[in-house]
Amino acid sequence: MRLSSSVRWAPLIAVGFVLTACGSGARSLPNSGSSPGSSPASTQKASLIVVSDQPAGPDESSASINLRLVRPDGSQAQQLTVKQGAAVLAARGERIFIKEGSALKALHKDGSVETLGDLGTSNILAFVASPDGNRWMWGTEESTSQVHIAGSGMNPRVVAESNDPRTSVEPFSWTPVAPFVAHATTGLGDRVFTPAAGPVEKLDPATFTLQPIAHTDQCAFSDMARDGTVACVRRLTDPNPPPRLMLMSPDGKTQTIKLNPSNFPEEGDAYFSQDGRLVTIAGSTGYGNHSGPDHNVTDLVTVKDGSIRRLADGLRPSSDLNWQTWLDGGSLVLWRPDGAAGGPAGVFVVSPAGSAKQISKGGFAVGLITG
């Protein structure tokens, strides 16, 4: 999760969980874990979509949070309730990550709670977890901004740090390719979409070394395919850039896909399919001055030839899901925020052909866990 207009948590007081699931109990952090990465099969098959009804805004900690674990066909597998004062950060692998003050815990689908450690502060910049849920990164900012990593079988450590008051370093995403760290310009405020607002580095989770991603100081990084192709949107140096998606392959080839300005006054959330052959590009009229409610769109681009087609009108991916937007079989988890145009608010599963099934009335998806 990254701080953006879709953020649903804030610094909160420490409280316990109340769970509606049977078999609640406590777990301790395992002494050993699997490798930092995980195969596509282990992260996506038999997935349950974790949908939260946590309200947005400054009073979000005044109410309990209902979490529904929903299958892609819309049937509900489980429901959990988290007491007021906690914050749901992400869902990966078998864990739903919860923050209580500075404490990090994991909620499991059977209702048990696992203590993972301490984040060092209740004010974290961002939080991401590995696809298998066994490692996680978070950002803090006091006199300096730092990115921390921890997980099963390892001691917490700092992997990135910045002393520049004009920028902050923070976790950006942790995809099946790698974890990514972004150097973000401070003072940007809320954004509809959250591609990186500064240079991005790829972290090796085995050696904890960082490798700069070329050209991400000039365009806003969103995702990387398994073959190393990078999806970027807009050029950071242009004051009024035309809407476009840039696909930059490791061999130096760049495809520039021009977008319709009426649908893409702000473009973002470009996520590759599991096989890397397709990439989403989301747009919203909710950026800048406009009249009427926001209207979202999601288009699909074929990477091979750069062709573009409309997948869903009125729906867009959520930055909380990131790469998890793509399900097995090529369907996508999309959503319509409260108050947006085009139909009822909620979470939808959209087929590759564009057929949409609403699986939740209202709320938003925080991630996927194994079913």
Sequence and secondary structure as in RCSB ss.txt:
>XXXX:A:sequence
MRLSSSVRWAPLIAVGFVLTACGSGARSLPNSGSSPGSSPASTQKASLIVVSDQPAGPDESSASINLRLVRPDGS
QAQQLTVKQGAAVLAARGERIFIKEGSALKALHKDGSVETLGDLGTSNILAFVASPDGNRWMWGTEESTSQVHIA
GSGMNPRVVAESNDPRTSVEPFSWTPVAPFVAHATTGLGDRVFTPAAGPVEKLDPATFTLQPIAHTDQCAFSDMA
RDGTVACVRRLTDPNPPPRLMLMSPDGKTQTIKLNPSNFPEEGDAYFSQDGRLVTIAGSTGYGNHSGPDHNVTDL
VTVKDGSIRRLADGLRPSSDLNWQTWLDGGSLVLWRPDGAAGGPAGVFVVSPAGSAKQISKGGFAVGLITG
>XXXX:A:secstr
 BSSTT              SSS  EEE  S    SS  HHHHHTTEEEEEE    STTGGGS EEEEEE TTS 
EEEEEEE TT EEEEEETTEEEEEETTEEEEE TTS EEEEEE S S EEEEEE TTSSEEEEEEESSSEEEEEE
ETTEEEEEEEEE  TTEEEEEEEE SS EEEEEEETT    SS   SS EEEE TTT  EEE TTTTTEEEEEE 
TTS EEEEEETT SS   EEEEE TTS EEEEE  TTT SEEE   B TTSSEEEEEEETTSSS SSS  EEEEE
EETTT  EEEEEES B  TTTGGGGB GGG EEEEE TT SSS  EEEEE TT  EEEEEES EEEEEEE 
